[in-house]
Amino acid sequence: MKAYDTKDIRNVVFLGHGGAGKTTVVEALAYISGITTRPGKVTDGNTISDYDKEEQKRKFSISTSIVPIEFKDEKETVKINLLDTPGFFDFVGEVEEAISVADAAVIVVNCKSGIEPGTRKAWELCEQYKLPRIFFVTNMDDNDASFRELTIKLTTEFGRSISPLQIPIREDGKFVGYVNVIKQKGRKFTTASNKVEVPVPDYVEKQLETARASLMEAIAETSEELMERYFEGEEFTPDENYDALRTNVQTCSLVPVVMGSGLAAQGMNYLLQCINRYCPSPDVRECVGKDLASGERFTAKCKSDASTSLLVFKTIVDPFIGKYSLFKVVTGEITPDTTLYNTIKEQDEKIGKIYVMCGKDAKEVSKLSAGDIGALSKLDVTQTGDTLVAQRNAPVAYNMAEIDTPYTYMAYETVTKGDDDKVAAGFAKLLEEDKTLKIVNDAENRQSLVYAIGEQQLDVVKSKLEDRYKVKIELVKPKFAYRETLRKKVEVRGKHKKQSGGHGQYGDVLMEFEPSGDLTTPYVFEERIFGGSVPKNYFPAVEKGIQECVLKGPMAGYPVVGVKATLIDASYHPVYSSEMAFKMASTLAFKEGFMKASPVILEPIASLKVTVPDAFTGDVMGDLNRRRGRVLGMNSNHHGKQTIEAEVPMSELYGYGTDIRSMTGGLGHFEYQLEKYEQAPVDVQNAVIAAAAQEED
């Protein structure tokens, strides 16, 4: 593939609900552009995009794939980088990485399924990053699909910016072609996306008139001159129509709706024409970053006559195809065998060969211009999100799209003893690929935790470890960080006395234990002994005993907090007393005193924020009450959503990600952080103590 100028490049991300048909559409586009001789099928596991074994096994996309194609329009040939993204919410990090380098989006909607949660999520992402977008309605060859009903729903859901550019033609109930709203001419498919001109059917005339009037009004609103001509009843020229549409699409004030069938490869040429004519080339949009020398905001336009800089937006680490760092050239040009400076790691990177990825296949190229997307292999220090520049004295860091924080987690255990190092190495490679994964070593509860966006992603991680790196892990419910404390004041004596079997030992303390009032601190130690009855050099040993005891409480073995321990009296033996004896005495006193002082189990309480559409607030608050949560308030974002703030026990948030998606149709999201500790209900305390006893046995 030749090197294309910036103005002849289109970077388009395909978004939509899982199963809507994104990968099938991308496969059809690859087929009609000549990359493949026959289109693959997701069900057969032979598509260009879904090349990973997990994707082929599960029959859906897990990671973003790039498929670059060349499209020859009437006047020009352009390169279109198709970024095929997953539709399931567990893999939203892949979508966010792709959006970082996309200049426009195609939102794929299954005509029969209609607007789904993933459709709304795609729209929200386009709104957030101000991405120009096109709706592509697929599955038009289904006899039950109604394009008219869907466009009405799209308009109701997303506003008056929705503008159909086509109207379907059906014969005997079958989708056979379309009417071009701009040209007011009929098109009938012959083979795949090839077509011939046909008369506009009578039954389409009224719908065509309505659609064209709406479209012409939107075009007229782009300038005062066009508006005057529109009111005078003057027709616009084809070039004026295209220019006005391009302006409207690129300012996000108009969203074209086009149609076809991914499986039958129908409507693909028209979709490519729309991408070429209406979607912006990379030089239209600004890339935003930070000037690392001054700390100020930095913007750059994609242009090839500037110094080279690029953003690494994704990493592929695969034992079969190797390691590749995917990048977008932001400014300048990149050629093989050069040295670039990593502004984040502050180290040089030696650049060898340059590739463009087509699914899993890496094709070597001699040059890439500003705005294009490529890949580098085996970089030493560069990771996803890093910026590489040619000039060390002008360091900048380009912004990535915001990657979701993982809140769903489980504990994992190595199935085969001795595989811990192999598991750690496998996780290290997976973490390079996926920025929504996180590994935490919970030393307190002696467990290793893996965090992800959802349970489906955790299952994929487990499967990848086994398939790629030949190690097995078991995912189990995690232990929660409970605490123990006391509620009343007690006085207790602890005496350690040993007179047989070697050197004698003697330590005797009278201690007072009570709540300190501070649950953030394990203990406070004081002494109130007067008259020198015990040498002061034994006092640190008494505190040492308390210090060790609070690490593992007497009730269930959890750390102790909020205890005030006061040494009020003691006695010693001039020969047999020692620091060890006094430490043992304070240990005995603590264990006895703690159990007499009305001890309780404290549970961790999270501060939770849940953002959901207005219609689901009642269901969500009811669910929070069932989880022993306290709703503190609710704030509207004035866009049809509410943010509910609540305090919920951490143990009750286990599995919450799956439940909130089920309750809200995938439209709710949440975040939380540990806020404080509170006394757990009696039944919870009993369950925690029983579980600890069982584990001890």
C-alpha positions in Angstrom: 0.0 0.0 0.0 1.4 3.4 -1.0 1.9 6.3 1.3 -1.1 8.7 1.3 -1.2 12.4 1.9 -3.0 13.6 5.0 -5.9 15.0 3.0 -6.5 11.6 1.4 -6.7 9.7 4.7 -9.9 8.9 6.8 -9.7 7.4 10.2 -13.1 5.9 11.1 -14.0 4.0 14.2 -16.9 1.6 14.0 -19.1 1.7 17.1 -22.3 0.0 18.2 -24.0 -2.6 20.4 -22.4 -6.1 20.7 -23.8 -8.3 17.9 -25.1 -5.3 15.8 -22.9 -6.3 12.9 -19.8 -4.0 13.0 -17.3 -6.7 12.2 -19.5 -8.1 9.4 -19.8 -4.6 7.9 -16.0 -4.1 8.1 -15.5 -7.5 6.4 -17.9 -6.5 3.6 -16.0 -3.2 3.1 -12.7 -5.1 2.9 -14.3 -7.5 0.4 -15.6 -4.8 -2.0 -12.3 -2.9 -1.8 -10.4 -5.9 -3.0 -8.5 -6.9 0.2 -10.2 -10.3 0.3 -11.6 -12.5 -2.5 -14.6 -13.6 -0.3 -16.0 -12.1 2.9 -15.5 -14.0 6.1 -18.1 -14.6 8.7 -18.0 -14.1 12.4 -19.8 -17.4 12.9 -17.1 -19.2 10.9 -14.3 -17.5 12.8 -12.5 -16.4 9.6 -12.9 -12.6 9.6 -10.0 -10.2 9.3 -10.8 -8.3 12.5 -11.6 -11.2 14.9 -8.3 -13.1 14.5 -7.7 -13.8 18.2 -8.6 -17.4 19.4 -10.8 -16.0 22.1 -12.8 -14.0 19.6 -13.2 -16.9 17.3 -14.2 -19.1 20.1 -16.8 -16.7 21.6 -18.0 -15.3 18.2 -17.6 -11.6 19.2 -14.9 -8.9 19.2 -12.7 -8.5 22.2 -10.1 -6.1 21.0 -9.8 -3.3 18.4 -8.5 -4.3 15.0 -7.4 -2.1 12.1 -8.3 -2.8 8.5 -6.9 -0.2 6.1 -8.6 -0.1 2.7 -8.2 1.9 -0.5 -11.3 3.5 -2.0 -11.5 5.1 -5.5 -14.3 7.6 -5.6 -15.3 9.6 -8.7 -12.4 12.0 -8.5 -9.9 10.6 -6.1 -8.5 7.6 -4.3 -8.4 7.7 -0.5 -7.1 5.4 2.2 -9.7 4.6 4.9 -8.4 3.1 8.2 -11.3 1.1 9.6 -11.1 0.6 13.4 -13.4 -2.3 14.3 -14.1 -2.1 18.1 -15.9 -4.5 20.5 -19.5 -3.8 21.3 -19.7 -5.4 24.8 -19.2 -3.0 27.6 -16.6 -5.1 29.4 -14.1 -4.1 26.6 -14.8 -0.4 26.6 -11.1 0.3 27.1 -10.5 -0.9 23.5 -13.1 1.4 22.2 -11.7 4.4 24.1 -8.2 3.7 22.7 -9.6 3.6 19.1 -11.5 6.9 19.7 -8.1 8.5 20.6 -7.0 8.3 17.0 -10.3 8.4 15.1 -11.5 11.5 13.2 -15.1 10.2 12.6 -17.3 7.3 13.6 -19.8 5.0 11.9 -22.4 3.8 14.4 -23.8 0.4 13.2 -27.4 -0.3 14.1 -29.2 -3.6 13.3 -32.5 -2.6 11.7 -34.4 -5.4 13.3 -33.0 -5.0 16.8 -33.2 -1.2 16.7 -31.7 1.2 19.2 -29.8 -0.9 21.8 -27.8 0.2 24.9 -24.5 0.0 22.9 -26.1 2.4 20.3 -26.7 5.0 23.1 -23.2 4.4 24.5 -21.7 5.0 21.1 -23.6 8.2 20.7 -22.5 9.4 24.1 -18.9 8.7 23.3 -19.2 10.7 20.0 -20.8 13.6 21.9 -18.1 13.5 24.5 -15.2 13.6 22.0 -17.2 15.7 19.4 -16.7 13.0 16.7 -18.6 13.5 13.4 -20.7 10.4 12.9 -22.8 8.4 10.4 -25.4 5.8 11.2 -25.2 2.7 9.1 -28.3 0.6 9.3 -27.4 -3.0 8.6 -29.5 -6.2 8.3 -31.8 -4.5 5.8 -32.2 -7.8 4.0 -34.3 -9.1 7.0 -38.0 -9.1 5.9 -39.1 -7.8 9.2 -36.7 -4.8 9.3 -38.4 -1.4 9.0 -36.1 1.4 8.1 -38.8 4.0 8.5 -39.6 3.0 12.0 -36.0 3.0 13.0 -35.3 6.5 11.6 -38.3 7.8 13.6 -36.8 6.2 16.7 -33.4 7.6 16.0 -34.9 11.1 15.6 -36.8 10.7 18.8 -33.8 9.5 20.7 -31.0 11.7 19.3 -32.8 14.8 17.9 -33.4 16.5 14.6 -29.8 16.1 13.4 -30.8 12.7 12.1 -31.0 12.8 8.3 -31.6 9.7 6.2 -29.8 9.9 2.8 -31.5 6.8 1.5 -35.0 5.2 1.3 -35.2 1.4 0.8 -36.7 -0.2 -2.2 -38.4 -3.5 -1.6 -39.9 -6.0 -4.1 -42.1 -8.8 -2.8 -41.0 -7.8 0.7 -37.3 -8.1 -0.1 -34.6 -5.4 0.1 -33.4 -4.9 -3.5 -32.1 -1.3 -3.6 -32.6 2.3 -2.4 -33.5 5.8 -3.5 -30.8 8.4 -3.2 -32.5 11.3 -1.4 -30.0 13.9 -2.7 -30.2 12.9 -6.3 -33.8 11.6 -6.1 -32.9 8.6 -8.2 -33.5 4.9 -7.6 -30.7 2.3 -7.4 -31.1 -1.5 -7.6 -28.4 -3.9 -6.5 -27.0 -6.3 -9.0 -24.2 -8.1 -7.2 -23.0 -7.1 -3.8 -22.7 -3.3 -3.8 -22.9 -2.9 -7.5 -26.1 -1.3 -8.7 -28.0 0.1 -11.7 -30.3 3.1 -11.9 -34.1 2.4 -11.8 -37.2 4.6 -11.6 -38.3 5.8 -8.1 -41.2 3.5 -7.0 -44.5 5.3 -6.5 -44.9 4.1 -2.9 -41.6 5.9 -2.0 -42.5 9.3 -3.4 -44.2 10.7 -0.3 -41.4 9.5 2.0 -38.8 10.8 -0.4 -40.5 14.2 -0.5 -40.5 14.5 3.3 -36.9 13.3 3.7 -35.5 15.6 1.0 -37.4 18.6 2.4 -35.8 18.0 5.8 -32.4 17.5 4.3 -32.5 20.6 2.1 -33.6 22.7 5.0 -30.6 21.5 7.0 -28.3 22.3 4.0 -29.8 25.7 3.7 -29.1 26.5 7.3 -25.3 26.4 6.6 -25.2 29.9 5.1 -27.5 33.0 4.6 -27.0 32.8 0.8 -28.3 29.2 0.7 -31.1 30.0 3.0 -32.3 32.8 0.7 -32.1 30.6 -2.3 -34.0 27.8 -0.5 -36.9 30.2 0.3 -36.9 31.3 -3.3 -37.4 27.6 -4.3 -34.0 27.4 -6.1 -32.3 24.0 -6.4 -28.8 23.6 -5.1 -26.0 22.2 -7.3 -24.6 18.7 -6.4 -21.3 20.3 -5.2 -23.2 22.7 -3.0 -25.2 19.8 -1.5 -22.0 17.9 -0.8 -20.1 20.9 0.6 -23.0 21.8 2.9 -23.4 18.2 4.0 -19.7 18.0 4.7 -19.8 21.2 6.8 -22.9 19.9 8.8 -21.5 16.5 9.4 -18.1 17.8 10.5 -19.6 20.2 13.0 -21.9 17.4 14.3 -25.0 19.4 13.4 -26.2 16.7 11.0 -25.9 12.9 11.2 -26.5 11.0 7.9 -28.3 7.7 8.1 -27.5 5.2 5.3 -28.3 1.5 4.9 -27.3 -1.9 3.6 -26.6 -5.5 4.5 -23.3 -6.6 5.9 -23.8 -10.2 5.1 -24.8 -9.5 1.5 -22.3 -6.7 1.1 -25.0 -4.4 -0.1 -24.8 -0.6 0.3 -21.0 -0.6 1.0 -20.0 1.6 -1.9 -22.4 4.3 -0.8 -21.2 4.0 2.8 -17.6 4.5 1.5 -18.7 7.5 -0.6 -20.2 9.1 2.5 -17.1 8.4 4.6 -14.9 10.0 1.9 -17.2 13.0 1.1 -18.5 13.9 4.6 -16.0 12.7 7.2 -13.0 14.9 7.9 -9.4 14.1 7.0 -7.0 14.2 10.0 -5.9 17.7 9.2 -9.3 19.1 10.0 -9.4 18.2 13.6 -6.9 19.3 16.3 -4.8 17.0 18.4 -4.6 18.2 22.0 -1.8 17.5 24.4 0.5 19.1 27.0 3.8 21.0 26.5 6.0 19.2 29.0 8.5 22.1 29.1 5.9 24.7 30.2 3.1 22.5 31.5 0.6 24.3 29.3 -2.1 23.0 27.0 -0.8 22.2 23.5 -2.6 21.8 20.2 -1.3 20.5 16.9 -2.7 20.1 13.4 -1.9 17.0 11.4 0.5 18.2 8.7 3.4 16.5 7.1 5.8 19.5 6.8 6.2 19.7 10.6 8.6 17.9 12.9 7.7 14.2 13.5 5.5 13.3 16.5 3.2 10.3 17.1 0.9 8.9 19.7 1.0 5.2 20.7 -2.6 4.3 21.3 -2.6 0.5 21.6 -0.2 -2.4 22.2 -0.6 -5.9 20.9 1.4 -8.6 22.7 0.6 -12.0 21.1 2.9 -15.0 21.3 2.0 -15.9 17.7 2.2 -12.5 15.9 4.7 -10.8 18.3 4.6 -7.3 20.0 3.4 -4.3 18.1 2.9 -0.7 19.2 0.1 0.9 17.2 0.4 4.6 16.6 -1.0 7.6 14.8 1.4 10.0 13.1 0.2 13.4 14.5 2.8 15.6 12.7 5.5 15.1 10.2 6.4 11.8 8.5 7.9 8.6 9.9 10.4 6.5 8.0 12.3 3.3 8.9 15.6 3.2 10.8 15.3 6.5 12.7 15.5 7.4 16.4 12.6 9.0 18.2 12.4 10.3 21.8 9.8 9.0 24.2 8.7 12.1 26.1 7.0 10.2 28.9 9.8 7.7 29.6 12.5 10.3 28.7 14.4 7.8 26.7 15.3 7.3 23.0 13.6 4.6 21.0 15.3 3.1 18.0 12.8 2.7 15.2 13.3 -0.2 12.8 10.7 -1.3 10.2 7.4 0.4 9.9 4.2 -1.5 9.3 0.5 -1.1 8.7 -1.7 -3.7 10.4 -4.5 -5.4 8.6 -6.1 -7.6 11.3 -3.2 -9.7 12.5 -1.1 -9.2 9.3 1.7 -6.7 9.5 2.6 -5.2 6.1 5.9 -3.3 5.8 5.8 0.2 4.4 8.5 2.8 3.5 6.7 5.9 4.9 3.6 7.1 6.7 2.4 10.7 6.6 0.7 12.8 9.2 -2.7 11.5 10.2 -2.0 7.9 9.1 -2.0 4.8 11.5 0.8 2.3 11.6 2.7 -0.1 13.9 6.2 -0.5 15.3 7.6 -3.8 16.5 9.6 -4.6 19.7 9.9 -1.2 21.2 12.0 -1.2 24.4 10.3 1.2 26.7 7.3 2.6 24.9 3.8 1.7 26.2 0.2 2.6 25.4 -0.4 6.4 25.8 3.2 7.4 25.2 4.3 10.1 22.7 7.3 9.8 20.5 8.9 12.9 18.9 11.9 13.8 16.7 12.9 16.9 18.6 14.1 16.2 22.2 14.1 20.0 23.0 10.3 20.3 22.2 8.8 17.6 24.4 5.0 17.2 24.2 2.6 14.5 25.3 -0.7 14.0 23.4 -3.9 13.2 25.2 -5.4 9.7 25.1 -9.1 9.3 25.5 -10.0 8.8 29.1 -9.8 5.1 29.9 -12.5 3.6 32.2 -11.3 2.7 35.8 -11.9 -1.0 36.6 -14.1 -1.6 39.7 -15.0 -5.3 39.2 -12.5 -7.6 40.9 -12.0 -11.2 42.0 -9.3 -13.0 43.8 -7.2 -15.5 41.8 -5.3 -18.6 42.8 -2.7 -20.5 40.8 -4.1 -24.0 40.1 -0.7 -25.7 39.7 1.8 -25.3 42.5 5.0 -23.6 41.4 3.3 -21.7 38.5 3.3 -18.3 40.3 6.1 -16.8 38.3 4.5 -18.0 35.0 1.2 -16.5 36.0 2.9 -13.2 36.9 4.7 -13.1 33.5 1.5 -13.8 31.7 -0.4 -11.1 33.6 2.5 -8.6 32.8 1.9 -9.2 29.0 -1.9 -8.9 29.4 -1.5 -5.6 31.3 0.6 -4.2 28.4 -2.3 -4.9 26.1 -5.2 -3.9 28.2 -5.1 -0.7 30.3 -8.4 -1.6 32.0 -6.8 -4.5 33.8 -5.1 -4.1 37.2 -3.4 -6.5 39.6 -3.3 -5.8 43.3 -1.5 -7.8 46.0 -3.6 -7.7 49.1 -1.1 -8.7 51.7 -3.5 -8.1 54.6 -5.9 -10.9 53.4 -3.1 -12.9 51.7 -4.8 -12.8 48.3 -4.0 -11.6 44.8 -6.7 -9.6 43.1 -7.4 -8.9 39.4 -9.5 -5.9 38.5 -11.4 -5.5 35.2 -14.4 -3.6 33.8 -16.7 -6.7 34.1 -16.9 -10.4 34.8 -16.9 -11.3 31.1 -13.5 -9.6 30.8 -12.2 -11.5 33.8 -13.3 -14.8 32.2 -11.5 -13.8 29.0 -8.3 -13.0 31.0 -8.5 -16.5 32.6 -8.9 -18.1 29.3 -6.0 -16.1 27.6 -3.6 -17.1 30.4 -4.4 -20.8 29.8 -4.4 -20.6 26.0 -1.5 -18.2 25.4 0.8 -18.8 28.4 -0.2 -22.3 29.4 -1.0 -21.5 33.0 -4.3 -22.0 34.9 -5.8 -19.7 37.5 -9.0 -20.1 39.5 -11.1 -17.0 40.1 -12.8 -16.9 43.6 -14.8 -14.5 45.6 -12.4 -12.1 47.4 -12.0 -11.7 51.1 -13.0 -8.2 52.4 -10.9 -6.0 54.6 -12.8 -6.3 57.9 -11.6 -4.8 61.1 -12.0 -5.6 64.8 -12.5 -3.1 67.7 -13.9 -2.9 71.2 -16.8 -0.9 72.6 -16.3 -0.6 76.4 -13.6 0.0 79.0 -12.1 -2.9 80.9 -9.3 -3.5 83.3 -7.4 -6.8 83.1 -4.2 -8.3 84.5 -1.8 -10.3 82.4 0.8 -12.4 84.1 3.5 -14.5 82.3 5.2 -16.8 84.8 7.5 -19.7 84.0 9.7 -21.4 86.7 10.5 -24.9 85.3 12.6 -26.1 82.4 15.5 -23.7 82.2 15.7 -20.0 83.0 12.6 -18.6 84.8 10.4 -15.9 83.2 8.3 -13.4 85.0 6.2 -10.5 83.7 3.1 -9.0 85.3 1.0 -6.1 84.0 -2.3 -4.5 84.9 -3.8 -2.8 81.8 -6.8 -0.8 80.9 -8.4 -1.2 77.4 -11.0 1.2 76.0 -12.1 2.7 72.6 -9.7 5.4 71.4 -12.3 7.1 69.2 -10.0 6.9 66.2 -10.8 4.0 63.8 -8.0 5.1 61.4 -5.3 4.2 64.0 -4.7 0.6 65.3 -3.9 1.6 68.9 -2.8 4.3 71.3 -0.4 3.3 74.1 0.0 5.1 77.4 1.4 4.3 80.9 0.3 5.7 84.3 2.7 3.9 86.7 4.0 6.0 89.5 6.7 5.4 92.1 9.1 3.3 89.9 7.6 -0.1 90.8 8.8 -1.4 87.4 12.0 -0.3 85.5 11.0 1.9 82.6 13.1 -0.2 80.2 10.3 -2.8 80.2 7.6 -0.3 79.0 8.6 -0.6 75.2 8.2 -4.4 75.5 4.7 -4.0 76.8 3.9 -1.8 73.8 5.5 -4.3 71.5 3.1 -7.0 72.7 0.1 -4.7 71.9 1.7 -3.8 68.5 1.8 -7.4 67.5 -1.6 -8.3 68.9 -3.5 -5.6 66.8 -2.2 -7.2 63.6 -4.5 -10.1 64.0 -7.5 -9.7 66.3 -8.9 -12.4 68.6 -12.3 -12.5 67.0 -11.7 -13.5 63.4 -8.0 -12.7 62.8 -8.6 -9.2 61.2 -6.6 -6.1 62.1 -7.6 -4.3 65.3 -8.3 -0.6 65.2 -9.5 2.1 67.6 -7.9 0.7 70.9 -6.4 2.7 73.7 -4.2 0.6 75.9 -3.0 2.0 79.2 -0.4 0.4 81.5 -1.6 1.3 85.0 0.4 -1.1 87.2 3.0 -3.9 87.0 5.4 -6.0 89.1 8.7 -7.6 88.2 11.3 -10.1 89.5 14.9 -8.8 89.7 16.2 -12.1 88.3 13.5 -13.7 86.1 12.0 -10.6 84.5 12.9 -9.7 80.9 11.6 -7.8 77.9 10.2 -11.0 76.4 8.3 -11.8 79.6 6.7 -8.4 79.7 5.8 -8.6 76.0 4.1 -12.0 76.7 2.3 -10.5 79.7 0.8 -7.6 77.7 -0.2 -10.1 74.9 -2.1 -12.2 77.5 -3.7 -9.1 78.9 -4.8 -7.8 75.4 -6.4 -11.1 74.3 -8.3 -11.4 77.6 -9.3 -7.8 77.8 -10.3 -7.4 74.2 -12.8 -10.3 74.4 -14.3 -8.8 77.6 -14.7 -5.3 76.2 -17.7 -6.1 73.9 -15.7 -6.6 70.8 -17.3 -6.1 67.3 -16.4 -6.7 63.7 -16.2 -3.5 61.6 -17.0 -3.7 57.8 -15.5 -1.4 55.1 -18.0 1.2 53.8 -17.6 2.6 50.3 -18.7 6.0 49.0 -20.6 5.1 45.8 -21.7 7.2 42.9 -24.1 5.6 40.4 -25.1 7.4 37.2 -28.2 6.1 35.5 -31.0 7.3 33.2 -33.9 9.0 35.0 -36.2 6.0 34.3 -34.0 3.6 36.4 -33.5 5.7 39.5 -36.2 4.0 41.5 -35.0 0.5 40.7 -31.4 1.4 41.5 -32.3 3.1 44.9 -34.4 0.1 45.8 -31.5 -2.2 45.0 -29.1 -0.1 47.1 -31.5 -0.4 50.0 -31.4 -4.2 49.6 -27.6 -4.0 49.8 -27.8 -2.2 53.1 -26.9 1.1 51.4 -27.7 4.6 52.6 -28.7 7.0 49.8 -27.2 10.4 50.6 -28.5 12.4 47.7 -29.2 12.6 44.0 -28.0 15.1 41.4 -29.2 15.6 37.8 -26.8 16.1 35.0 -29.6 17.8 33.0 -29.2 15.3 30.1 -31.7 12.7 31.2 -29.4 11.1 33.8 -29.2 11.1 37.6 -26.1 10.6 39.8 -27.1 8.8 43.0 -24.6 9.1 45.9 -24.7 6.5 48.6 -22.7 4.7 51.3 -22.7 0.9 50.8 -20.8 -1.9 52.5 -17.9 -3.1 50.3 -19.0 -6.7 50.6 -22.4 -5.8 49.1 -20.8 -4.3 46.0 -19.4 -7.7 44.9 -20.9 -8.4 41.5 -22.5 -4.9 41.3 -21.2 -4.2 37.8 -23.2 -7.1 36.3 -26.3 -6.2 38.4 -26.3 -2.5 37.5 -26.0 -3.3 33.8 -28.9 -5.7 34.1 -31.0 -3.2 35.9 -30.3 -0.3 33.4 -29.9 -2.2 30.1 -26.2 -1.4 30.2 -26.7 2.3 30.5 -25.7 2.7 34.2 -22.1 3.1 35.4 -20.6 3.5 38.8 -17.5 4.4 40.8 -16.6 4.0 44.4 -13.8 4.4 47.0 -13.3 3.2 50.5 -14.7 5.8 52.9 -14.7 4.5 56.4 -15.4 1.5 58.7 -18.7 0.9 60.6 -20.0 -1.8 62.9 -21.4 -4.7 60.9 -24.8 -6.2 61.7 -24.8 -9.2 64.1 -25.6 -11.7 61.3 -22.7 -10.4 59.2 -20.4 -10.5 62.2 -21.4 -14.1 62.9 -20.8 -15.1 59.3 -17.3 -13.5 59.3 -16.3 -15.2 62.5 -17.6 -18.6 61.3 -15.8 -18.2 58.0 -12.5 -17.4 59.8 -12.9 -20.4 62.1 -13.5 -22.7 59.1 -10.5 -21.4 57.3 -8.4 -21.8 60.5 -9.5 -25.5 60.7 
